[in-house]
Amino acid sequence: MTRTCLAAFLAAACGAASAQQAPVYGFGQPATDAELEHFVSPLPDGRGLPKGSGTVQQGEKLYAQHCMACHGANLEGGIGDRLVGGRGTLAAASGPPVKTVESYWPYATTLFDYTKRAMPFTAPGSLSNDEVYALAAYILFRAGAIQPDQVMDQVSLPQVRMPNRDGFKPADR
């Protein structure tokens, strides 16, 4: 009889606890759509990419201003990571793979998202959408993923076929 009462009491207590709402702490406020706009990552198919555009030539100038000090004159790295030249290294028999834009990211939208959020290192998030599209165009051109006359925008960027896109396989977990 005691076990039955204890089981009934525990079931009632658990049911009451799960029916309760989340605790209210009395501070803060819900984030606005404008505040959340900076936290939306574009999807590989381009959904979530903002309006804007940029060319390889514009990106080359911006790269010299904002990126060269860390990533090197030829995108070879320095204080910051190497950006190009890692194609084919994921299948190399010796040594770890070289992580670069064209070897490590299967989708070009990731380049836009990361650059927009985290670069330049000294002022993350300070680049306009046009500047980020232009930098993406320049880096993708240097990586051999696009032609020098291509314009990157919310339509063309997701269409870029990254050189190592098929080099990734799902984790067996």
N, C-alpha and C positions, 0 to 999 in steps of 0.2 A: 504494500500500500504506500509506503514512504517513497519508494522509487517512482511510482506512478505520479505521485504529487510533485516530486522534484522535477520529473520530466515535463509535466504540464506547466509548472512554474517557469522553467527555462525556456520552453517553447513560447510562452506568452511574453516573457521578457525580451526574447530575441525578435519576435514579431513587432513589439512596440518600438524597439530600438530602430528597426529597419524602416518603420513608418515615419519616423521623425525626419524633419527637414535638416538641411545642413546648418551648422551653427552660424549665427550672425555676430560679427565682431564689432560692428559699429564704427568702422572707418573705411575710407576708400570709396570709390565709385566705379560703376561699370565703365569699361573703356568705350570710347566713341569709335564710330567707323573710321574717322580720320586718323585716330591714334592707331587703330589696328591695321590701317593700310600699309604701314611699313613692315608688318609681320606676316604678310601673305606671300608665300613662296610660289613662284610660277611653276606650273606643272610641265612635264616634258613636252606636252602637245601645245604649249603656249598659253593655256588658260592662266590668267593672273598676271601676264606681262603688261606693263603699262604702255601707254602711247609714247611715241618718240621714235627717233631714228638717228643713225650715224654711219659714217663711211670709214673706210680703211685710212684714208688720208687724214681725216679729222682725228681718228684714234691714234695715229702715229704722233701727232703733235701733242695730244693729251698724255700719251704714254711718256714722252720726254719730260713733261711738266710734273706729272703725278706719280709715275711708277718706276722710272729708270733708276732712281737712286737706290731703290731696294732690289729690284728685279733684274738690273743690269741692262746695258745698252742693247744687247741682242737677246733679251728675255732669258738669258742663261742663268740667272739667279745671282745672288750675292747675300745681302742681309736677308732678303726675302727669297721665297722659293723660285726655283727654275720654272718657267712657264711653258716652254716648248722643247721638243726634242726627245720626248719619251715614247714615240710611236714604236710599237713592236717590242718594247722592253718587257712587257708583262709575260711574254712567252720565252724570255731569255733563260738559258740553262744555268747561268752563273750570276750570282749576286741578286740583291733585291731589285724589284722593278723601280724605274725612275718615274716618280709621280709628277706628271705634267698635265696641262689642260687636255691635250689630245689623247693621253694614255689613261688618265684616271677618271675622267668624267664622261659618262656615256651620252649625256645630253647637253647641248649648248645653252639651254635655259639655266643650267646650274652656274655657268660662267657669269651670266647676267646677275643672277640672284646673289652670288657670293661677292661679286665686285660692288654691287649696289649697297649691300649691307656692311661690308667689312673694309672697303678700300676708299681712299688711301689709308694706310696704317695710321697716319697722324691725324686724320679727320674722317673716320668712318661715316658713311651715309651722306657725305657732303656733295657727291657728284650728282648732277642732274640725270634724268633718264636718257636724254640725248647723248650726254658724255659717256654713260655706261654702254649704250649701244655702239658708240664709236670705238671705245676701247675693246669691246667684245669683237667688233669687226676686225680691228688691227691684230689682236691676238689670234683669232681664228684664221686670218690670212697667213700670219707667220707660222701657224701650225699646219698649214697646207689644207685646211678644211674648206676655205672659200676662195673665190677669185678676187683680185684686187679692186674690181669695179662693183662688187656687190654691196648693197646697202642693207644694214641690219635694222630690223624693226620687229614689232610684235608678231608679224606674219612670217617674215623670212627667217628669223632666228631659230624657231623650233623646227624648221625644215632642214637645218644644217645637219648633215650626217657626220657625227664625230668619228674620227679614224678608228677608235677602238671600241665602238659601241657593241660589237658582237663578242668582245673579249671578256665580258662579264658573265658570270653564272650565278644562279641563286645559291644562297647558303643552305646547306642540308641540315636544317635544325628541326 
